[in-house]
């Protein structure tokens, strides 16, 4: 029996509709790579839902929460960092002669054979999402927590927010400004609903543009790393400045 495609699994599970799937498929045709990564970059599905769908499709177990629990150091040391980053994987548990490994692509037999040769252990592959894998490597191999967030600064009773290029902010008159004109009559409920619907549509368009730009930036950074122009450490250092 032929195995169902990932998009078909997600649609049948109600996690994706045909229109969003077509968008992701167009991006895959344009840029290449696995469909799952495009679905995540376009924010069309949650990573947890994607991992569960892949586990159902490929019949592999899902890796445990490796961000909440650190694998023992002797297990992490079994495979070098550059190998783990290149093939998107993390070893996390040993039981007898079996090594449990979390991979974004557990169907890559060549990588599984390489792990078996390097560790002299039988490999039990588990599925992990690409973003979770990236955070796991950064946290446990490099000591960098990508989920850490700096607290918002509050000054003068207002929360300071960063400026965003391309967005024009409009200053609203305060109580000490010039006298305001008499308030205009309040619009009816139909007019308010129309405005809200228009704003929601515009927000959706902006989110789609941002998601697409983010995907392009990720691919450009990946290309720079592959060509040796920059390293992951240099990129992370710039992001922390």
C-alpha positions in Angstrom: 0.0 0.0 0.0 1.4 3.4 -1.0 2.4 5.7 1.8 0.3 8.9 2.1 2.1 12.2 1.3 2.7 14.6 4.2 0.3 17.2 2.8 -2.5 14.6 2.4 -2.0 13.5 6.0 -2.2 17.1 7.3 -5.3 17.8 5.3 -7.1 14.7 6.4 -6.2 15.5 10.0 -7.8 18.9 9.7 -4.5 20.7 10.3 -4.2 22.2 6.9 -6.6 23.1 4.0 -6.1 22.7 0.3 -5.4 26.4 -0.3 -2.6 26.6 2.3 -1.1 23.3 1.0 -1.0 24.8 -2.5 0.9 27.8 -1.2 3.5 25.6 0.5 3.8 23.4 -2.5 4.5 26.4 -4.7 7.3 27.5 -2.3 8.7 24.0 -2.3 8.8 24.0 -6.2 10.5 27.4 -6.1 13.1 26.8 -3.4 13.3 23.0 -3.1 13.8 21.2 0.2 11.2 19.2 2.3 7.6 20.4 2.4 7.5 20.3 6.2 10.1 23.1 6.5 8.2 25.3 4.1 5.0 24.7 6.1 6.8 25.9 9.2 8.5 28.9 7.6 5.2 30.1 6.3 3.6 29.4 9.7 0.9 27.3 8.1 1.1 24.6 10.8 2.5 24.2 14.3 5.7 22.2 14.6 4.1 19.8 17.1 1.3 19.0 14.7 3.8 18.6 11.9 5.9 16.1 13.9 2.9 14.1 14.9 1.7 13.9 11.3 5.2 12.8 10.2 5.3 10.2 12.9 2.0 8.8 11.6 3.1 9.0 8.0 6.5 7.4 8.5 5.7 5.1 11.5 8.5 6.5 13.7 8.3 7.5 17.4 8.4 11.1 18.4 11.5 12.2 20.3 11.0 13.3 23.9 11.2 17.0 25.0 14.9 17.5 24.7 14.7 21.1 25.7 13.3 20.2 29.1 15.8 17.4 29.7 19.5 17.5 28.9 20.9 14.2 27.4 24.0 12.9 29.4 27.2 14.5 28.3 28.8 11.1 27.4 25.9 10.6 24.9 26.2 14.0 23.4 30.0 13.5 22.9 29.3 10.4 20.8 28.8 12.6 17.7 30.6 15.9 16.9 28.7 19.1 16.7 29.4 19.7 13.0 28.0 16.3 12.1 24.8 16.9 14.2 24.3 20.3 12.6 24.9 19.1 9.1 22.5 16.2 9.4 20.0 17.8 11.8 20.2 15.2 14.6 20.9 14.8 18.3 21.8 11.6 20.2 19.9 11.4 23.5 19.7 7.9 25.1 21.5 4.6 25.2 19.9 1.3 26.2 22.3 -1.6 25.9 23.6 -1.7 22.4 20.9 0.7 21.1 21.4 4.5 20.6 18.3 6.7 20.4 18.8 9.6 18.0 16.4 12.5 17.3 16.4 13.4 13.6 14.5 15.7 11.3 14.7 13.1 8.6 14.7 9.6 10.2 14.4 8.0 6.7 17.9 9.0 5.6 19.5 5.5 5.7 23.0 6.8 4.8 23.1 9.0 7.9 21.8 6.2 10.1 24.6 4.0 8.7 27.2 6.7 9.4 25.9 7.0 13.0 26.2 3.2 13.4 29.7 3.2 12.1 30.8 6.1 14.3 29.3 4.9 17.5 29.4 1.1 17.0 25.8 1.1 18.3 22.5 0.1 16.7 20.4 3.3 16.0 16.8 3.8 16.9 15.6 6.9 15.0 13.0 9.3 16.5 11.4 12.3 14.8 12.0 15.9 16.0 10.9 19.2 14.5 13.6 21.4 12.8 13.1 24.4 15.0 13.2 22.2 18.2 16.3 20.5 16.9 18.0 23.8 16.3 17.1 25.0 19.8 18.3 21.7 21.3 21.7 21.9 19.6 22.2 25.5 20.6 21.2 24.8 24.2 23.0 21.5 24.9 26.1 21.8 22.6 26.7 25.6 22.7 25.0 26.7 26.0 22.8 29.2 24.1 19.1 29.3 25.0 17.3 30.6 21.9 14.0 30.8 23.9 15.4 33.3 26.3 13.8 36.7 26.0 14.9 40.0 27.4 12.1 41.6 29.6 10.3 44.6 28.1 11.6 47.9 29.5 9.0 50.1 31.1 9.7 53.8 31.3 7.4 56.6 32.5 4.5 54.2 32.8 4.7 53.1 29.1 6.3 50.0 27.6 9.1 50.9 25.2 8.8 49.1 21.8 11.4 48.8 19.1 11.0 50.8 15.9 10.4 48.7 12.8 11.7 49.9 9.4 9.0 50.7 6.9 6.3 51.3 9.5 5.1 54.9 9.9 3.9 55.9 13.4 1.4 58.6 13.9 1.6 60.8 17.1 -1.8 61.2 18.7 -2.5 64.5 20.5 -2.4 64.3 24.3 -4.4 66.1 26.9 -1.9 69.0 26.8 -2.0 69.5 23.0 -4.2 71.8 21.1 -7.9 71.9 21.6 -9.5 68.9 19.9 -12.4 69.3 17.5 -15.9 68.1 18.7 -16.1 64.3 18.5 -17.7 63.0 15.3 -20.8 60.9 15.5 -20.1 57.3 16.3 -20.3 55.0 13.3 -22.9 52.2 13.1 -22.1 48.6 13.9 -22.0 47.7 10.2 -19.3 50.3 9.5 -17.2 49.2 12.5 -17.4 45.6 11.3 -16.3 46.6 7.8 -13.3 48.4 9.2 -12.3 45.5 11.5 -12.6 43.1 8.6 -10.4 45.3 6.4 -7.8 45.6 9.1 -7.8 41.8 9.7 -7.3 41.3 5.9 -4.4 43.8 5.9 -2.8 42.1 9.0 -3.0 38.7 7.2 -1.3 40.2 4.2 1.5 41.7 6.3 2.0 38.4 8.2 2.3 36.5 4.9 4.9 39.0 3.7 6.9 38.8 6.9 6.8 35.0 6.8 8.0 34.9 3.2 10.8 37.4 4.0 11.8 35.3 7.0 12.0 32.2 4.9 14.1 34.0 2.3 16.5 35.2 5.0 16.8 31.8 6.5 17.8 30.3 3.1 20.3 33.1 2.4 21.9 32.5 5.8 22.0 28.8 5.1 23.7 29.4 1.8 26.3 31.7 3.4 27.1 29.0 5.9 27.3 26.3 3.3 29.7 28.4 1.2 31.9 29.1 4.2 31.4 32.9 4.1 30.1 33.0 7.7 29.7 30.5 10.5 26.7 29.8 12.7 28.6 31.1 15.7 29.2 34.4 13.9 25.5 34.7 13.1 24.5 33.9 16.7 27.0 36.5 18.0 25.5 39.2 15.8 22.0 38.4 16.9 23.1 38.7 20.6 24.7 42.1 20.1 
